[in-house]
């Protein structure tokens, strides 16, 4: 199922891209794919990240991703 992944702040820097399209059925599968592609630096950043799936925040990596989902990868932000 095609999923759009958008990276923000430190996640974008670690991935080296702003966005990409992947084929994944769950958030865990997606995370595995992006770690395999982008490496250890992104893997470290992901330990502190939260995810928005179609605008809804989740940390449940077993979450099924609907076709066409947009997943935002959000590291913690400083400031207010």
Secondary structure as a PSIPRED ss2 file (coil, helix, strand):
# PSIPRED VFORMAT (PSIPRED V4.0)

   1 X C   1.000  0.000  0.000
   2 X E   0.000  0.000  1.000
   3 X E   0.000  0.000  1.000
   4 X E   0.000  0.000  1.000
   5 X E   0.000  0.000  1.000
   6 X E   0.000  0.000  1.000
   7 X E   0.000  0.000  1.000
   8 X C   1.000  0.000  0.000
   9 X H   0.000  1.000  0.000
  10 X H   0.000  1.000  0.000
  11 X H   0.000  1.000  0.000
  12 X H   0.000  1.000  0.000
  13 X H   0.000  1.000  0.000
  14 X H   0.000  1.000  0.000
  15 X H   0.000  1.000  0.000
  16 X C   1.000  0.000  0.000
  17 X C   1.000  0.000  0.000
  18 X C   1.000  0.000  0.000
  19 X E   0.000  0.000  1.000
  20 X E   0.000  0.000  1.000
  21 X E   0.000  0.000  1.000
  22 X E   0.000  0.000  1.000
  23 X E   0.000  0.000  1.000
  24 X C   1.000  0.000  0.000
  25 X C   1.000  0.000  0.000
  26 X E   0.000  0.000  1.000
  27 X H   0.000  1.000  0.000
  28 X H   0.000  1.000  0.000
  29 X H   0.000  1.000  0.000
  30 X H   0.000  1.000  0.000
  31 X H   0.000  1.000  0.000
  32 X H   0.000  1.000  0.000
  33 X H   0.000  1.000  0.000
  34 X H   0.000  1.000  0.000
  35 X H   0.000  1.000  0.000
  36 X H   0.000  1.000  0.000
  37 X H   0.000  1.000  0.000
  38 X H   0.000  1.000  0.000
  39 X C   1.000  0.000  0.000
  40 X H   0.000  1.000  0.000
  41 X H   0.000  1.000  0.000
  42 X H   0.000  1.000  0.000
  43 X H   0.000  1.000  0.000
  44 X H   0.000  1.000  0.000
  45 X H   0.000  1.000  0.000
  46 X H   0.000  1.000  0.000
  47 X C   1.000  0.000  0.000
  48 X C   1.000  0.000  0.000
  49 X C   1.000  0.000  0.000
  50 X E   0.000  0.000  1.000
  51 X E   0.000  0.000  1.000
  52 X E   0.000  0.000  1.000
  53 X E   0.000  0.000  1.000
  54 X C   1.000  0.000  0.000
  55 X C   1.000  0.000  0.000
  56 X E   0.000  0.000  1.000
  57 X E   0.000  0.000  1.000
  58 X E   0.000  0.000  1.000
  59 X C   1.000  0.000  0.000
  60 X C   1.000  0.000  0.000
  61 X C   1.000  0.000  0.000
  62 X C   1.000  0.000  0.000
  63 X C   1.000  0.000  0.000
  64 X E   0.000  0.000  1.000
  65 X C   1.000  0.000  0.000
  66 X C   1.000  0.000  0.000
  67 X C   1.000  0.000  0.000
  68 X C   1.000  0.000  0.000
  69 X C   1.000  0.000  0.000
  70 X E   0.000  0.000  1.000
  71 X E   0.000  0.000  1.000
  72 X E   0.000  0.000  1.000
  73 X E   0.000  0.000  1.000
  74 X E   0.000  0.000  1.000
  75 X C   1.000  0.000  0.000
  76 X C   1.000  0.000  0.000
  77 X C   1.000  0.000  0.000
  78 X C   1.000  0.000  0.000
  79 X C   1.000  0.000  0.000
  80 X C   1.000  0.000  0.000
